[in-house]
Amino acid sequence: MTLVVHHMRTRLFFVRHGDSLHKREGVIGGPKGCRGLTGIGREQAAELGARIAAETAGDKASIYSSPLPRAVETAAAISTACGLPAAQDCGLCTWHSPLEADGLTHAEYARRFDIEGGGIYRPFQQGNETWAEMVTRTSRTVIDLAHRHRGETVILVGHAETVEISFNALGLLPVYRPFDLEVSPASLTEWVTDQDPTQWPPPRWTLVRFNEIAPSGRLTR
């Protein structure tokens, strides 16, 4: 007799942080340059938190966020709504830009740090990560968390790049995609699998929704 093992559904919610001050100010938002959310961003995070709490009621769920203030604030709103603690994981960060660039305008950053020949495997700026390095770092984090919480719901609060890289980590797309993605602040992207996230070959994940924003329409770019 063959024993068939059924695995519970694993749900991964990818959340981009709400409208942020660093984006409005046009600066590199590292640990010092990021000053958190705008007033609109806090409203977006609170509304998103209420939606996620309603959708995950009864689930065994966990919350993780990038340690950057805009993501931490967004995760805190979700944490309050869901009644769950939020942990921080640097694997969910956006670009690990050089410390000297933190808080600079994008124009000044480009003037001081841009290098020739940047691309997938060579950084665009001196001291920055390559895109391939960030894809690997973030994908490893996403898969590790899926393994740790298989059969559960995981809420991952990060950045536009975090959501984009979910297509590499779960959709197994190549490092260089032949298309672009637009990820809105406080948007929700959901992937699910009924297979074991720890299996080999990798499980089949389903993209349930992408870049879903609040019904209120409090949308910023």
N, C-alpha and C positions, 0 to 999 in steps of 0.2 A: 504494500500500500504506500502511495506517495503522499507525504505530508505537505500540504499547501499552507504557506504562511501568508496571512493577510496583514498588510500594514495600514495603519490609520493614515489619513490624509495629512500631509505636511503643507502648511500655508506660509508663504513668505510675503509680507507686506513691505514694499519699498516706498518710503516717504521722502520727498524732498522737503527740506526746511522751508519755513514760511518766508515771506518778503523780508529782506535783510537790509540793515543799514549799510553794510559794506558794498552791497550791490548798488544802492542808491548813490553812495559816495564815489563809486567807481575806483575802489582801492582793492589791493590784494588782501583778502580776508583770512590771514593766518591767525594764530592764537592771540596776537595783540591787535592786529588790524581789524578783526571781527568784533563788532560791538553789539552783536545780537540782532534781535528782530525789530522791525518798525512796529508802530501801533497796528497797522494793517496786518503785519505778519503775526502778531500775537492773537488777533481775532481769527485769522486763518487757522492757526494752530489749535485754538480752543474748539473751533467748529469741527476741524478734522478729528480731534481727540474724541469728541462726542460721537461722531460717525463710527470711528473704529471701535469704541467701547460697545456700541449697539451691535456691530457686526461680529464681534468676537465674544459676546456674552456666552458664558458656559465653556469657552475654549480654555485649554491650558496654554497660556500665552506668556511671552517674554518680550521685553523691549530693549533694544540696543541702539546707541547713537554714536555718531562721530563726536569727538571731544571739542569740536569748535563751537563757540557760544551760540551761533544761530541754530545749530542742530540740537544742542543741549536744551535750549529754550523750547524748541518744538517738541522734543521728546518729553520734556517736563509737563507740557500741557496734555499730551497723550497719556502720560503716567498718571496724572491726577484724574483724568476722565475714566481710565481703566482700573484705577486702584492697584497698579502694579509698579514695582521699582524699575528704574531705567539704568542700565549699565552703559559704560562708554567703551568703545573699541576703536583704536586709531586705524584699524584696517578699513573702516568706513569713511575715512577722511577723503577730501578732495585732494588735489595736487599737494605734495609735500615740497612746497617752494622753499628756496633758501631763506633763512631767518632774516637776512638783510633786506629782503624784498617785502617783508610783512608791513602792510600799511602804505606802501607806495602806490601812486596812481598807476594804472595800466600803461600809460604812455611812458612814465619814468621807468617802470619795470622793463619795458621793451628796450628803452634807450640804454639802460645800464647792463642788462643781462642777456638780451637776445644773442644767439649765435647762429652761424650759417649751418645749413644742412640738417636742421631739426626735422624729426619725423617720428616714425613708430618706434624705432630702436635707438634713436639719438635724441637727446632733449632739445626742446626749442629754446630753452634758457639755461645759462650756466648755473649749475648747482641744482637744477630741477630734476624731477623724475622724468623718465620717458613714458609715453603712453603705454607701451607694453609692460613696463614695470608696475604702473598703477593698475592695469587690468589684472595682472597676476596677483598683486597684493590684495585687491578688493575681492577678486574671485575666490581666492583662498579663504578669506574671512567669511564670505557668504556660504561657501560649501562647509566650512568648519561649523558654522552656526546651524546649518541645516542638519548636519550629522548629530550635533549635540542635542537638538530639539526635534528629532524625527518623530512624526506623528503629532506634532504640536503646531501652534501658530507663533511666528516670530515677526515682530515689527522692527524694521531696520530704518532708522532715521538718518539720512545722510544728505547727499548733494546731487546735483544733476548727473554728475559723472557716476555716482553710485548706482543710480537707476539705469543709466546707459549700460553699465558693465554687467547688470543682471542678464542682459542678452548674451554676453560672453560666457558668464558663469553657468547659467541655467539653460540658455538656448544653444550653447556651444557654437556660437558664431565665431568667425576668425577674429583675430586681434584688430585688424582693419576692416571695418564694415563698409559695404558699398552704398550706404545711405546714412543720413543724419537723423537724430531724434531731438525733438523739442520737449523739454521737461519743465513744467510750470511749478512755481512755488506752491508748497502745501498740497501737492498732487499725490495721488495714490496709484501705485502699480502693484498688481498681485500675480504671483506665480504659485501653482499648486502641483503636487504630485501624489499619486496613490501608491507609488513604488517606494522602496527603501532608498533614502538619499545616500546611504553608504554603499550601495551595490556597485558592482562592476560587471559589464559596461554601465556607464552612467544611466540614471533613470530618465524617463521622459517627463519633462515638466510642461505644464499648460499655462500659457499666458492668459489669465482670466480678464484682465483689464490693464490699460496703460494710460498714464497721465490723466486720471480721473480727478476732476476738481470739484469743489463744494458747490452744491446747488445755488448758493447765494450769489455766485459769480464774482466773488472778491478775488479777481484774477489780476496778477501783475506779471510782468516779464522780467 
